[in-house]
């Protein structure tokens, strides 16, 4: 059976909530979703209607302002090194936090519950939102399947 036909994954085929979207997303990503078919969940059949840039106007910037934040298109980049890449693979793997159990990575789908592709998360969400998400996913999205990666500021791997 296809992924979205599995009963255990039914919650994962609903569209994400728009609550807090101005604070969560990078402005250019939100604009891409509204005008250019940007998508973080390619397996979902449901698509955001495309309104055209002229109709969307300054909506992405206005959503950020409405939520008390400014527009942000900063991509936080880490210096790549062989050791960092190896540690990253270990952390997202089954022996680490197990991110690959739910998230696609680099277009490679996982076999279970599907979360957005982690290789492009820095293009979609703001770093400060992502950091809070790792610390308090249930507080930010009650009922989420995302486990808490940090407790009292310490990794659950320690």
N, C-alpha and C positions, 0 to 999 in steps of 0.2 A: 504494500500500500504506500501511496505517496505520503510524505511527511505530514501535510496538513490534514490528512484523513485519519491520523492516529488520534484516538480519543484522549490519550494522556497529554497530548499537545494542544488541545482545543483552546486553552487560554492564550497560546502563543500566536494565534492567527488573528486576534483582534488588533485593530490599529492602536498605536501607542497614544496615551492621553496627551492632550495639548496643554494641560495645566503646567505652568512653569516653562513652557517651550522657549520663551524669550531669554530666560536665564540659563537654560540648558544648552541650547544650540549656538554654534557659531553663526553669525548673521548670514554669511555667504551660503552656508549649508541650508538654512531655512529658506532662503531665496531660491536655491536650486530645487528644493522639494516642491515649492509652489509654482515654479516657472519652467523647470527643465527636467522634470521627472526624476529628480534625485531620490534614491531609495536605499535604506539601510537593511531592509528585510526583503530581499528579492524573491523569496519563496511565497510571500503573501500574494494572494490573488487580488485583494482590495488595493486600490491605488488612490493616491491623493489626486483630486481633479486638478487639471492644469488651467490656470486662470490667465496666463500671459503676463509678461512683465509690466505692460501698461496698466493692467487692472490691479496687480499686486502693489505697485508703487513702493511706498515706504513702509509697508506693513511689517516686514521683518525688523526694521529699526524701531518701529512704534511698539511692537511687542516687547522688545528689550526695555524700552523706556517705561512702558506700563508696569513692568516688574521691578523698576528701580535700578536698572543696570544700564550700561552703555553698550553700544555695538562692539563686537569683539571678533576679530578674524585672526587672532594670534594662534599660530601652530607652535606648540612647545615641542622642541626637538631635543633629543638626547644624543650625545656624541656616541657614535657606534664604534664598538670595539668587539673583537672576537669573544672575549670573556663575558661582556655584557649580553651579547646575543645568546651565548650558551646558557647563562643564568636565566635569561628571559624565557627561553624554551623550557627550562626546568620548572620555572614558576608556573607557567600556564599549563604544563603537562599534568599527567595523572599523578606523578609523585609530588607535585606542588599544590597549587590551588585548584587544579582540575578545570580550568577555564575551557579547555578544549572539549569537555563533556557537553557543554551547552552552546559554545560560540564557534562560528565559522572563523577561520583565520586565513587570510590571503586568498579568499575564494574557495578554500577547501572546506566543504560542509562537514559538520560533525554528524554523528548518527543518532543523537537523542534530541532532547528539547533544544530548540534553536534560538539563539540570541544573535544580535547583530555582529557582523564581522569585526573582530578586534583590530585588524591591521589598518583599518581606515577610521578608527574612532577619533583620532586627533583631528581629522578633517571635519567631523560632524559635531562634536561636543566641546564645550569649553573645559579647559583643564581643571579649573576650580570646581566645576560641577562633577566631573569625573572623580576627583579626589574625594569629595563628599559622598558620592555614590558608593565607593569602595568601603567607606567607613560606616555608612548608615543606609543601606539599600531599602530595608523595610520601613524606615521612617519616611523616606522619600517616595516610596511606591508600595503602600501596604498590599500584601499578598504576592509580591514579586517572588520569583524562585531564585533570584540572585542571592547567594550567601554573603554574609559580612566577611570581608577580607582582613579588616583591622578591628581590634577590640581594644579600647583604651589607648589608642595610638600605636599599638603593636600588632604586627602581622600575625595572623593565625598560624603561620608556618613556624614561628619561633617556639 
